[in-house]
Amino acid sequence: MLTNHEEVGNLTVLHAATNRMTSADMGPLCAARDRMLQQGRSAMLVDLGGVRQVARSGLAALTEFACSFGPGTRVGFFGARGPVAAALADCPLTAALPCFASRQQALADPGFRALQLAGTRALLLCAGAGSRMAPLTARMPKPMLDILGRPVLGHLMRHLG
């Protein structure tokens, strides 16, 4: 059922492909979730574009799978087409599922967007004489200037961490 997966920052994108999704697909989904958690990742997007049909038991499995993610973890689904998209829209169980039309839309969601950047390295350049901030920079370089009890550089590093 699961063809492959890829990592995007702190996010796992799982590609599902099957002729008919049923409750039997819950096992592989949970195994993929467990691998994701063991790798220290905190979110998963499931690509449903390769699923051709979904049974009611498959909809229940997707709902149960989404509920199995604990606090601090996220799951979303994208790419459902044709009969799968119609089944998701018609089933009251799946109304609470985070479904997106496309991968781009899912990755643009603020919660998933932040996770894509996790683990990204940054380089902070602290250069220049600070002449526009004189006389504040006469005795102290501008990255070390105090703002609200913390150096400017400290605020920048906090946003990166």
C-alpha positions in Angstrom: 0.0 0.0 0.0 2.8 2.5 0.9 5.1 3.1 -2.0 7.7 5.4 -0.5 8.4 8.4 1.7 10.5 11.4 1.8 11.7 13.9 4.5 11.1 17.6 4.2 12.7 19.2 7.3 11.0 17.8 10.3 8.2 16.4 8.2 7.7 13.0 6.5 5.7 12.9 3.2 4.2 9.4 2.7 3.0 8.3 -0.7 0.1 5.9 -0.6 -0.9 3.8 -3.6 -3.5 1.1 -3.7 -6.5 0.1 -5.7 -8.8 0.1 -2.7 -8.0 1.4 0.7 -9.5 -0.7 3.5 -9.0 -1.2 7.2 -6.1 -3.6 6.3 -4.1 -0.5 5.4 -4.1 0.7 9.0 -1.1 -1.5 9.9 1.3 -0.1 7.2 0.2 3.5 8.1 0.9 2.9 11.8 4.3 1.3 11.0 5.2 4.4 8.9 4.1 6.7 11.8 6.2 4.7 14.3 9.3 5.0 12.0 8.7 8.7 11.7 8.5 9.1 15.4 11.7 7.0 15.9 13.5 9.3 13.5 12.5 12.3 15.7 10.1 13.7 13.2 6.9 15.3 14.4 4.6 15.5 11.4 3.4 13.5 8.5 1.6 14.3 5.2 0.0 11.4 3.4 -0.4 11.7 -0.3 -3.6 10.0 -1.3 -3.1 10.7 -5.1 -2.2 7.0 -5.7 -5.4 5.6 -4.0 -8.1 4.8 -6.6 -11.0 3.8 -4.3 -11.6 3.9 -0.5 -14.0 1.6 1.4 -15.9 2.8 4.5 -13.5 0.7 6.6 -10.6 2.6 4.9 -12.2 6.0 5.8 -12.5 4.7 9.4 -8.9 3.6 9.3 -7.8 7.1 8.1 -9.8 8.7 10.9 -8.3 6.4 13.5 -4.9 6.9 12.1 -5.2 10.7 12.4 -6.4 10.4 16.0 -3.4 8.2 16.9 -1.1 11.2 16.6 -0.4 12.5 20.1 0.2 16.0 21.3 3.1 17.7 19.6 2.6 15.7 16.4 0.6 16.5 13.3 -0.8 14.6 10.3 -2.5 15.8 7.1 -3.7 14.3 3.9 -3.5 15.7 0.3 -4.0 14.8 -3.3 -7.3 12.8 -3.0 -9.0 12.6 -6.4 -12.1 11.2 -8.0 -14.0 8.6 -5.9 -11.6 9.1 -3.0 -12.2 12.8 -2.8 -15.9 12.2 -3.1 -15.9 9.6 -0.3 -13.9 11.9 2.0 -16.4 14.7 1.3 -19.4 12.5 2.0 -18.3 10.8 5.1 -19.1 12.6 8.4 -16.2 10.8 10.1 -13.6 12.5 7.9 -14.9 16.0 8.4 -12.3 16.6 11.1 -9.4 15.3 9.0 -6.9 17.9 7.8 -7.3 17.4 4.1 -5.6 19.6 1.4 -6.2 19.6 -2.3 -2.5 19.5 -3.2 1.0 19.0 -1.7 1.7 22.7 -2.2 -1.4 23.7 -0.3 -0.5 21.3 2.5 3.1 22.6 2.7 1.8 26.2 2.7 -0.3 25.5 5.9 1.4 27.5 8.7 1.7 24.4 11.0 3.4 22.3 8.3 5.4 25.2 6.8 7.2 25.8 10.1 8.1 22.1 10.3 9.7 22.2 6.8 12.2 24.7 8.1 13.1 22.7 11.2 16.7 21.6 11.2 17.7 24.3 8.7 21.1 25.9 9.5 21.6 29.6 9.4 24.5 32.0 9.3 24.2 35.3 11.1 26.4 38.1 9.7 27.1 40.8 12.2 29.1 43.4 10.2 29.3 47.1 9.8 30.4 50.0 11.9 26.9 50.8 13.2 27.3 54.5 12.2 23.5 54.9 11.8 23.0 53.9 15.4 25.6 56.3 16.9 26.0 57.2 19.7 24.6 53.9 20.9 27.4 52.0 19.1 30.2 54.2 20.3 31.2 51.6 23.1 29.3 48.5 22.0 28.9 46.7 18.6 25.3 46.8 17.3 24.7 43.0 17.6 25.3 43.4 21.4 23.0 46.4 21.9 20.4 45.7 24.5 16.7 45.5 23.5 14.2 44.5 26.2 16.9 43.0 28.4 18.6 40.9 25.7 21.2 41.7 23.0 19.9 42.0 19.4 21.9 38.9 18.5 20.2 37.0 21.3 16.8 37.8 19.9 17.9 36.6 16.4 19.2 33.4 17.8 16.1 32.7 19.8 14.0 32.9 16.6 16.3 30.4 14.9 16.1 27.9 17.7 
